[in-house]
Amino acid sequence: MAADYDASEFIDGDFETHKSPFSAAAAATGQKARAPSREDLDADVLTKQQRLAELKREQETLERERAGLEETRRRQTEFQTGRQEMVQNLTRGLGLLEEAEFNARRDAEQMAKALGDLKQAMAQLESIHEESWTKDNFSVELTRALTAIENARMEWNAARLKFPLLSSAPAEPAVPPATVTLAAPFGPKSFGELCRLGFALTWPLAVVALGALALLAAVLLRR
């Protein structure tokens, strides 16, 4: 027996899907598809332009969102790197400052103790009044004074070993070199002064010459 006739077997689904609206409308009305008019093409072009404008706006929005996300990522990276760097720096700085503070406190305590010992030694030396010694207590007071001096010397040497500042020599004020002004022997003088100066310089030579001539004359007369 022949199979029943199925009209759908002769219909192309892809063709039906891609048919234009005009063909669909014509098929719905049972008419043939007509060619698109100028108004239809203008409307289609306008629709495409509107769609392109919407896509461009969407693209600009996406670009702004992408730039914002990149800026946020950069700031987050900067935050993580900066926090790690500052944690390392602060940890190291705290350790160094705590150690320096401990050393400074220890030095300050030692300096305060040395300062108290030096003040005590100074007070002991200042309490010695030699003028109040008598013949009866001279030996005892002298021994006591020498003991105070020895104790002060020990405190001073111990302080010098702990604090090199005490071993540095005190700065002496710079003395400017002496300025010697030498006057010229033959400065601005008058003619009379120059003559007197010349006579004062040559008269010893004249006396010696006269003595030599007298001695020569005496020798010649004896012959």
HELIX and SHEET records of a PDB file:
HELIX    1   1 ALA A    7  PHE A   10  5                                   4    
HELIX    2   2 GLY A   13  THR A   17  1                                   5    
HELIX    3   3 PRO A   21  THR A   29  1                                   9    
HELIX    4   4 ARG A   38  GLU A  126  1                                  89    
HELIX    5   5 GLU A  130  SER A  132  5                                   3    
HELIX    6   6 PHE A  138  LYS A  162  1                                  25    
HELIX    7   7 PRO A  164  SER A  167  5                                   4    
HELIX    8   8 PHE A  191  ARG A  222  1                                  32    
END                                                                             
